[in-house]
Each structure stands twice: as C-alpha cells, then as structure tokens.
Amino acid sequence: MAERPVTIGLVAASPETLGLMETYLAPPHLSPDRRAQSVRMLIRGGGAECDVEIYESALLRPARAFSFDPEAPDDCVRRILRAREDLMLPLARNLYPFRQQAAHRIIRSIAKENALFCLATALPDVVPGLAWIPWAVGEFGSDAAFLTANQIRMAFYLAAASDRPVSYREQRKEIASMVAGAFGWRALARELIGKVPFGGGLIPKAGIAYAGTFAVGVSLERLYRMGYGFTREERKAVYEEAYEHGRQIAGMLLEGLRRSVKEKAGLRRSGKAKDLLRRSDTDDDGLRRGVIASESAPKF
C-alpha cells in the first residue's frame, strides 16, 4: 500500500506560487535523494493522469481538486487525507507534510476500533439474552489478543507512513513491548468492569483500550519521527488524557450499540430475526450512528 505510485498535480497563477507549493510538499531539510524523489511526484500544471490535483486558492478549480492557501497549507493536507484515505500511506511515505497528520489519523482510527471491540465483547456480560447475536460468544477470551494484533497492525502502518522498513523483524522490539503490555491491560480491564450491572464498567474498559492503543501509537510515531519515544512521565500524561477522551468516545459508541441491541431484540420478537441476521455489520444502523457520533467528539 505504501509503495503505490502517486502523482500530484500543482496548478498556480505564477511560478513563485508553484515554487511555494513545491517547497512545502518537498521541504529543503530533507536529504537530497529524498527531496528529489518527492519532487518527481509533483507535476506542474496537473492533468487527468494525476492522482491528486492542488490549485492555488485564488484560482477556480475542478470539484475533485483541492485548494492550497500559502497562509494555511496544513488545511490542504487535512482535506486530502480526509477525501483520499486510499492514498494516505503512499502520500505520507513520500511527502513529509502528510506524515504526522496521517499518523494521527491511523492512531485515532485503530484506538476507536479497539474501544468498539471492547464494548461489543463485554455487552453479553451485562445485557441478558444476547446469545442469539453472532458476536456474543461469552467474553470471547481473546480481547487482549485482538487488541494487541490491532496495535501491531498500527505499528506496521506507522512505520510505512514514516518511510521506515516494514516487517516483523524490523518491528520486533515494538511488538514485544505491545504483547507484554497486553497482560497489564487485561488485568486492569477485568478489575474495572467487574460485571457491573447495566454496563457501568463498560466505559472504563473501552476507555482503557482506547488510551492504551493511543499511547502506544503516539509513542511509536515519535520514535519513527525523532528516533526516541516517550519518557515514563510523558507516557503517563498521554495515557491519562487519552483515557478521558476514550471514555467520551466509548459513551457515544455504547449508546449506538444499545440502540442496535434494542432494535434487533424487537425485530426478533416480531418474527423478523432472519431478515436482520442477513444484514452485514456495515449495514447496522445502530453501530453506524455510534461511530458517526464518535467522530463529532472533541479531537484529542
């Protein structure tokens, strides 16, 4: 994915503005070889063959193109990453300004996945009668394994986005650290959930999953970007702040899951369970509402 060829068309009213756009996308602090490689991706004048086109903000542009304001160039990067997620890894790997923003999108996305997984696997413990739901298989017993595997995937994505080699051999130290940390997460999560009636412990458990994944991600991002990770004190501060944010997200996701469970239970009682079970997870309106709600939460 990261090695996919990408070209970016640049359109501006003057050579000076074109130069500004090129300097932003291929900054001079890069090594000569890396900068030359980045510049080769930039096509002056654009064209239909370009994967992305960027126009100077003062010019009219096609609907699919993006505007570039020299006063706020990072806004252009954010819009491109939001609209072209399929190009996120190759853009980040080859063009320095995309790197940190792509890394933070990867971290937030996988942290939310882990929080949602914790909610889904713990709901059968606190909501009676969920044995008919396909994902309700006890407590799964594999939550820590799933979360750790997701964090390893995140490590590969972050390495690729940071122009680092990607393999189990290259990331073996990071993987070992994540596997060791999974046992501490599991013990803490079990202590917090404690089979609390009405799901009172679900939010802390999902918050822990979010915070642990987020803290691992931002530490890896700094390691790949600067060559060193967080100190113990920095990790603690990042974790605590991420935990509070994770609790907010978990609350929104839980509300969506509860609505989904009620809708499914009602349909089942009315004899429509077969139709419901034929729906894919991606078509689940309740889950989708929960995820959309989480996107509107304050960004960490």
C-alpha positions as CSV (number, residue, x, y, z in Angstrom):
1,M,0.0,0.0,0.0
2,A,2.7,2.5,0.9
3,E,4.7,1.8,-2.2
4,R,1.8,2.6,-4.6
5,P,3.0,5.2,-7.1
6,V,1.3,8.6,-6.6
7,T,1.4,11.8,-8.6
8,I,0.2,15.2,-7.5
9,G,-0.6,18.0,-10.0
10,L,0.2,21.6,-9.0
11,V,-1.7,24.5,-10.6
12,A,-0.9,28.1,-9.7
13,A,-1.1,31.5,-11.3
14,S,2.6,32.2,-11.1
15,P,6.0,30.4,-10.9
16,E,6.5,31.9,-7.5
17,T,3.4,30.3,-6.0
18,L,4.3,27.0,-7.7
19,G,7.7,27.2,-6.0
20,L,6.0,27.8,-2.6
21,M,3.8,24.7,-3.2
22,E,6.8,22.6,-4.1
23,T,8.8,23.8,-1.2
24,Y,6.0,23.0,1.2
25,L,5.5,19.5,-0.1
26,A,9.2,18.7,-0.5
27,P,10.9,20.8,2.2
28,P,14.6,21.6,1.9
29,H,15.5,19.9,5.2
30,L,15.1,16.5,3.5
31,S,18.1,14.7,2.2
32,P,18.9,15.5,-1.5
33,D,17.8,12.0,-2.6
34,R,14.6,12.1,-0.6
35,R,13.7,15.6,-1.8
36,A,14.4,14.6,-5.4
37,Q,12.2,11.6,-5.1
38,S,9.4,13.8,-3.6
39,V,9.7,16.4,-6.3
40,R,9.4,13.8,-9.0
41,M,5.8,13.1,-7.7
42,L,4.8,16.7,-8.3
43,I,3.6,17.6,-11.8
44,R,3.4,21.3,-12.7
45,G,0.2,22.1,-14.5
46,G,-1.6,19.0,-13.3
47,G,-3.6,16.8,-15.7
48,A,-6.1,13.9,-15.8
49,E,-3.3,11.4,-15.1
50,C,-2.6,12.9,-11.6
51,D,-4.0,11.1,-8.6
52,V,-4.5,14.4,-6.8
53,E,-4.6,18.0,-8.1
54,I,-3.9,21.0,-5.9
55,Y,-4.8,24.5,-7.1
56,E,-3.7,27.8,-5.7
57,S,-6.6,29.1,-3.6
58,A,-7.1,32.2,-5.7
59,L,-7.9,30.1,-8.8
60,L,-11.1,28.4,-9.8
61,R,-10.7,24.7,-9.6
62,P,-12.4,21.5,-10.6
63,A,-14.7,19.9,-8.0
64,R,-12.3,17.0,-7.4
65,A,-9.2,19.3,-6.9
66,F,-8.0,20.7,-3.6
67,S,-7.2,24.3,-2.8
68,F,-3.8,25.4,-1.4
69,D,-3.6,28.5,0.8
70,P,0.1,29.5,1.5
71,E,-1.1,31.0,4.8
72,A,-2.6,27.7,6.0
73,P,-1.0,24.9,3.9
74,D,-1.8,22.2,6.5
75,D,-5.5,22.6,5.8
76,C,-5.0,21.3,2.3
77,V,-3.2,18.2,3.7
78,R,-6.1,17.5,6.1
79,R,-8.7,17.8,3.3
80,I,-6.7,15.4,1.0
81,L,-6.3,12.8,3.7
82,R,-10.0,13.0,4.6
83,A,-11.1,12.6,1.0
84,R,-8.4,10.2,-0.3
85,E,-7.8,7.8,2.5
86,D,-6.8,5.2,0.0
87,L,-3.7,7.3,-0.7
88,M,-2.8,8.1,2.9
89,L,0.1,5.7,3.2
90,P,1.9,6.5,-0.1
91,L,1.4,10.2,0.4
92,A,2.8,10.1,4.0
93,R,5.7,7.9,3.0
94,N,6.8,10.1,0.1
95,L,5.7,13.6,1.1
96,Y,6.8,14.9,4.5
97,P,3.9,17.3,5.3
98,F,1.5,14.4,5.1
99,R,3.4,12.2,7.6
100,Q,2.4,13.4,11.0
101,Q,-1.3,14.0,10.1
102,A,-1.6,10.6,8.5
103,A,0.0,9.0,11.6
104,H,-2.5,10.7,13.9
105,R,-5.4,9.6,11.7
106,I,-4.1,6.0,11.9
107,I,-3.7,6.1,15.7
108,R,-7.2,7.6,16.3
109,S,-8.9,5.1,13.9
110,I,-7.3,2.0,15.5
111,A,-7.8,3.3,19.0
112,K,-11.6,3.7,18.2
113,E,-11.7,0.2,16.7
114,N,-10.3,-1.3,19.9
115,A,-12.7,0.7,22.1
116,L,-15.7,-0.5,20.0
117,F,-14.4,-4.1,20.2
118,C,-14.3,-4.0,24.0
119,L,-17.8,-2.7,24.1
120,A,-19.1,-5.3,21.8
121,T,-17.5,-8.3,23.5
122,A,-18.5,-7.1,27.0
123,L,-22.1,-6.4,26.3
124,P,-23.2,-10.1,26.7
125,D,-22.0,-9.9,30.4
126,V,-24.3,-7.1,31.3
127,V,-27.2,-7.3,28.9
128,P,-29.2,-10.5,29.3
129,G,-30.5,-12.5,26.3
130,L,-27.8,-11.7,23.8
131,A,-26.7,-15.2,23.0
132,W,-28.5,-15.0,19.6
133,I,-26.3,-12.2,18.4
134,P,-23.5,-13.5,16.2
135,W,-20.7,-11.8,18.1
136,A,-22.0,-12.7,21.6
137,V,-19.7,-15.6,22.5
138,G,-19.2,-15.2,26.2
139,E,-16.4,-12.7,26.9
140,F,-14.6,-14.1,23.8
141,G,-11.4,-14.7,25.9
142,S,-9.5,-13.2,23.0
143,D,-10.0,-9.5,23.6
144,A,-6.4,-8.9,24.6
145,A,-5.2,-10.9,21.6
146,F,-7.4,-8.9,19.3
147,L,-6.3,-5.5,20.7
148,T,-2.6,-6.5,20.5
149,A,-3.0,-7.7,16.9
150,N,-4.6,-4.4,16.1
151,Q,-1.8,-2.5,17.7
152,I,0.8,-4.5,15.7
153,R,-1.1,-3.6,12.6
154,M,-0.9,0.1,13.7
155,A,2.8,-0.3,14.2
156,F,3.2,-1.5,10.6
157,Y,1.1,1.4,9.3
158,L,3.0,3.9,11.2
159,A,6.3,2.5,10.1
160,A,5.1,2.6,6.5
161,A,3.8,6.2,6.8
162,S,7.2,7.2,8.4
163,D,9.2,5.8,5.5
164,R,10.6,3.0,7.6
165,P,11.1,-0.7,6.7
166,V,8.0,-2.8,7.5
167,S,8.3,-6.4,8.7
168,Y,8.0,-8.4,11.9
169,R,11.8,-8.5,12.0
170,E,12.0,-4.7,11.8
171,Q,9.3,-4.0,14.4
172,R,10.1,-7.0,16.7
173,K,11.0,-4.7,19.7
174,E,7.8,-2.7,19.4
175,I,5.8,-5.9,19.0
176,A,7.4,-7.5,22.1
177,S,6.5,-4.3,24.1
178,M,2.9,-4.4,22.9
179,V,2.5,-8.1,23.8
180,A,3.9,-7.5,27.3
181,G,1.6,-4.5,27.8
182,A,-1.5,-6.6,26.8
183,F,-1.4,-8.5,30.1
184,G,-1.5,-5.4,32.2
185,W,-4.3,-4.0,30.1
186,R,-6.3,-7.2,30.5
187,A,-5.9,-7.3,34.3
188,L,-6.9,-3.7,34.7
189,A,-9.9,-4.0,32.4
190,R,-11.2,-7.1,34.3
191,E,-10.9,-5.2,37.6
192,L,-12.8,-2.2,36.3
193,I,-15.6,-3.9,34.5
194,G,-16.3,-6.2,37.5
195,K,-19.6,-7.4,36.0
196,V,-21.2,-4.0,36.9
197,P,-25.0,-4.0,36.4
198,F,-26.3,-2.0,33.4
199,G,-22.9,-1.8,31.8
200,G,-21.3,0.7,34.3
201,G,-17.9,-0.9,33.8
202,L,-18.0,-0.9,30.0
203,I,-17.0,2.7,29.7
204,P,-13.8,2.3,31.8
205,K,-12.9,-0.9,29.9
206,A,-13.3,0.7,26.5
207,G,-11.5,3.8,27.7
208,I,-8.6,1.7,28.7
209,A,-8.5,0.1,25.3
210,Y,-8.6,3.4,23.6
211,A,-6.0,5.0,25.9
212,G,-3.6,2.1,25.7
213,T,-3.7,2.0,21.9
214,F,-3.5,5.8,21.6
215,A,-0.5,6.0,24.0
216,V,1.3,3.2,22.1
217,G,0.6,4.9,18.8
218,V,1.8,8.4,19.6
219,S,4.9,6.9,21.3
220,L,5.7,4.9,18.1
221,E,5.0,8.0,15.9
222,R,7.6,10.0,17.9
223,L,10.0,7.0,17.8
224,Y,9.8,6.8,14.0
225,R,9.9,10.6,13.5
226,M,12.5,11.6,16.1
227,G,14.3,8.4,17.0
228,Y,13.1,8.2,20.6
229,G,9.8,7.5,22.3
230,F,8.2,9.0,25.5
231,T,9.6,9.0,28.9
232,R,7.7,7.2,31.7
233,E,6.2,10.6,32.9
234,E,5.2,11.5,29.3
235,R,3.6,8.2,28.7
236,K,1.6,8.5,31.9
237,A,0.4,12.0,31.0
238,V,-0.6,11.0,27.4
239,Y,-2.4,7.9,28.8
240,E,-4.4,9.8,31.3
241,E,-5.6,12.4,28.8
242,A,-6.3,9.8,26.2
243,Y,-8.3,7.8,28.8
244,E,-10.7,10.7,29.4
245,H,-11.1,11.2,25.7
246,G,-11.6,7.4,25.3
247,R,-14.4,7.4,27.9
248,Q,-16.3,10.1,25.9
249,I,-16.0,8.1,22.7
250,A,-16.9,4.9,24.4
251,G,-20.1,6.5,25.8
252,M,-21.2,7.5,22.3
253,L,-20.4,4.1,20.9
254,L,-22.2,2.4,23.7
255,E,-25.3,4.4,23.1
256,G,-25.3,3.3,19.5
257,L,-24.7,-0.3,20.4
258,R,-27.6,-0.3,22.9
259,R,-29.9,1.1,20.3
260,S,-28.8,-1.6,17.9
261,V,-29.4,-4.3,20.5
262,K,-32.9,-3.0,21.2
263,E,-33.8,-2.8,17.5
264,K,-32.6,-6.4,17.0
265,A,-34.4,-7.7,20.0
266,G,-37.6,-6.0,18.9
267,L,-37.4,-7.4,15.4
268,R,-36.6,-10.9,16.7
269,R,-39.7,-10.8,18.9
270,S,-41.8,-9.8,15.9
271,G,-40.5,-12.7,13.8
272,K,-38.1,-10.7,11.7
273,A,-34.8,-12.0,13.1
274,K,-33.9,-13.9,9.9
275,D,-34.0,-10.7,7.9
276,L,-31.9,-8.9,10.5
277,L,-29.2,-11.6,10.6
278,R,-28.8,-11.4,6.9
279,R,-27.6,-7.8,7.2
280,S,-23.9,-7.2,7.2
281,D,-22.2,-5.5,10.2
282,T,-21.5,-2.5,7.9
283,D,-25.2,-2.1,7.3
284,D,-26.1,-2.0,11.0
285,D,-27.7,1.4,11.5
286,G,-27.2,1.5,15.2
287,L,-23.5,0.8,15.0
288,R,-23.1,3.4,12.2
289,R,-24.8,6.0,14.3
290,G,-22.5,5.3,17.2
291,V,-19.4,5.7,15.0
292,I,-20.7,8.9,13.4
293,A,-21.4,10.3,16.8
294,S,-17.8,9.5,17.9
295,E,-16.4,11.5,15.0
296,S,-18.1,14.6,16.4
297,A,-16.4,14.3,19.7
298,P,-13.6,16.8,20.5
299,K,-10.3,15.6,18.9
300,F,-7.5,14.7,21.2
